[in-house]
């Protein structure tokens, strides 16, 4: 019960949970690098 209330309050405060933001920030450079390498002619 307490956890669901916490999640609702969190959703009202910001659109994305901080954990998701950290996850995306952690993997964005790797994704950009792989995309860049993938576009290079072999």
Secondary structure, 3 states (H helix, E strand, C coil): CHHHHHHHHHHHHCCCCHHHHHHHHHHHHHHHHHHHHHHCCC
